[in-house]
C-alpha cells in the first residue's frame, strides 16, 4: 500500500455526521472536513463543486448522486466517493467506509478513477 500524501482533503457532505470526519481523519491521517464545518451545509451542490474544483485536491464523500453526475458532466477536480448505502448508525456507517477507504484513496489519488462507489454490501 502506498503512503498517502496529505495534501489532499476529504469533504463530507451535509448528510454525513461530522463525527465521521473526525474518525476518518484519525484513521487515514488526511484532512477530513464536514460540510457543516466548512459552512457549506446551505450551499448548492454546484457551488460546492466549484469551490472544491478551485482547491484541486479535494475528494467529496457523498450519498448524493448530484456529485458523481457533476464530475461525469464537468470533470475533475473534485473526485468523489459515492456512498450507495442507506441510513445506519454512525458506527456502522464508519465501518462500511473504513473497509473501503484505502481502496478508494488508491484509485482516486494514484489511479485514473474519478468516482469510487461504495455499495451496501
WOBELCOR-V138733 format. One record per residue. N is the residue number from 1. RES is the residue in three letters. PSI is psi in whole degrees, 0 to 359 (* if undefined). Layout:
# WOBELCOR-V138733
n=N res=RES psi=PSI
n=N res=RES psi=PSI
This chain:
# WOBELCOR-V138733
n=1 res=UNK psi=139
n=2 res=UNK psi=153
n=3 res=UNK psi=122
n=4 res=UNK psi=141
n=5 res=UNK psi=142
n=6 res=UNK psi=19
n=7 res=UNK psi=2
n=8 res=UNK psi=156
n=9 res=UNK psi=144
n=10 res=UNK psi=130
n=11 res=UNK psi=124
n=12 res=UNK psi=125
n=13 res=UNK psi=160
n=14 res=UNK psi=339
n=15 res=UNK psi=9
n=16 res=UNK psi=131
n=17 res=UNK psi=137
n=18 res=UNK psi=336
n=19 res=UNK psi=330
n=20 res=UNK psi=321
n=21 res=UNK psi=316
n=22 res=UNK psi=311
n=23 res=UNK psi=318
n=24 res=UNK psi=319
n=25 res=UNK psi=321
n=26 res=UNK psi=325
n=27 res=UNK psi=311
n=28 res=UNK psi=353
n=29 res=UNK psi=37
n=30 res=UNK psi=143
n=31 res=UNK psi=123
n=32 res=UNK psi=123
n=33 res=UNK psi=135
n=34 res=UNK psi=146
n=35 res=UNK psi=326
n=36 res=UNK psi=312
n=37 res=UNK psi=337
n=38 res=UNK psi=356
n=39 res=UNK psi=39
n=40 res=UNK psi=5
n=41 res=UNK psi=346
n=42 res=UNK psi=16
n=43 res=UNK psi=143
n=44 res=UNK psi=156
n=45 res=UNK psi=321
n=46 res=UNK psi=323
n=47 res=UNK psi=319
n=48 res=UNK psi=315
n=49 res=UNK psi=311
n=50 res=UNK psi=321
n=51 res=UNK psi=313
n=52 res=UNK psi=322
n=53 res=UNK psi=320
n=54 res=UNK psi=334
n=55 res=UNK psi=344
n=56 res=UNK psi=299
n=57 res=UNK psi=62
n=58 res=UNK psi=137
n=59 res=UNK psi=119
n=60 res=UNK psi=130
n=61 res=UNK psi=121
n=62 res=UNK psi=153
n=63 res=UNK psi=354
n=64 res=UNK psi=121
n=65 res=UNK psi=348
n=66 res=UNK psi=323
n=67 res=UNK psi=313
n=68 res=UNK psi=325
n=69 res=UNK psi=318
n=70 res=UNK psi=317
n=71 res=UNK psi=319
n=72 res=UNK psi=325
n=73 res=UNK psi=313
n=74 res=UNK psi=349
n=75 res=UNK psi=182
n=76 res=UNK psi=164
n=77 res=UNK psi=166
n=78 res=UNK psi=171
n=79 res=UNK psi=167
n=80 res=UNK psi=137
n=81 res=UNK psi=114
n=82 res=UNK psi=116
n=83 res=UNK psi=120
n=84 res=UNK psi=40
n=85 res=UNK psi=156
n=86 res=UNK psi=190
n=87 res=UNK psi=144
n=88 res=UNK psi=175
n=89 res=UNK psi=158
n=90 res=UNK psi=320
n=91 res=UNK psi=312
n=92 res=UNK psi=318
n=93 res=UNK psi=312
n=94 res=UNK psi=320
n=95 res=UNK psi=319
n=96 res=UNK psi=316
n=97 res=UNK psi=314
n=98 res=UNK psi=324
n=99 res=UNK psi=341
n=100 res=UNK psi=355
n=101 res=UNK psi=322
n=102 res=UNK psi=323
n=103 res=UNK psi=317
n=104 res=UNK psi=314
n=105 res=UNK psi=317
n=106 res=UNK psi=312
n=107 res=UNK psi=321
n=108 res=UNK psi=319
n=109 res=UNK psi=317
n=110 res=UNK psi=345
n=111 res=UNK psi=194
n=112 res=UNK psi=3
n=113 res=UNK psi=140
n=114 res=UNK psi=332
n=115 res=UNK psi=123
n=116 res=UNK psi=122
n=117 res=UNK psi=137
n=118 res=UNK psi=114
n=119 res=UNK psi=176
n=120 res=UNK psi=344
n=121 res=UNK psi=*
